[in-house]
């Protein structure tokens, strides 16, 4: 089974990533560590049965992080 990973947005050093497969989708907010190539820390992880719900949550989180 192949998982698909896609960055939805980035605000500063935070990136919102969707990881999807046939059983649903996972939303991750990652703090990217510039000093480590490919390094990141997962700040938030949520599971969704439908991608549409994940996209709605990702939009809400982007607004929240842009205000902060």
N, C-alpha and C positions, 0 to 999 in steps of 0.2 A: 504494500500500500504506500503510495507516494503522498507525502504532505506537501502542501504549497505554502510558502511563506512570502508575505508581501507587506512592505512598509506603507502605511496609510497616510501618516503625517509625521512631521518632526518639528518640535518647538525647543530651541536651544539644544541642550544635551539629552532631551527626552524624545524617544521615538515610539510611535504606536504601530504595532505589528499585528497582522492577522495571520494565524496559522490554521489552514483549513484542510479537512479531509472529508471523506464520505460520511463520517459520523457527526459532523458539526464543525464548529470553529472556535478557536481560542484567541482571545484578545490579550496582548501583552503590552504594558508600558515598560520600556527599557530605558535605563540611564546609561548612555553611551560613555565609555571611558576612552577619551581621546589618546591617552598615553599608552593604551594597550590596543594593538591592532586586532580588530574584531571583538574587543572586549566589551561586555555590557553586564549590567545588573538588572534583574527583573524586579520592578517596583510594584507592579500590579498584574495579576493574572486572573482572567475570568473566562468561563466557558459558555458558549451559546449554541443552541440546537439549530438556529437559523442565522445565516449571514446578515440578513436585513436588520435583525436586532443588534448584532455586533456593530454594524455601520452606524446605527443610531447612537449607540453608547460611545463609539469612537468620536463622533461629532461633538457630543456633549463634553467629553473629556478634553477635547482640543480647546473648546471655548474656556473651560475651567483653567487649563494650564496656561493659556495665553493671557488670562487676567492676572495670574499669580506672578 
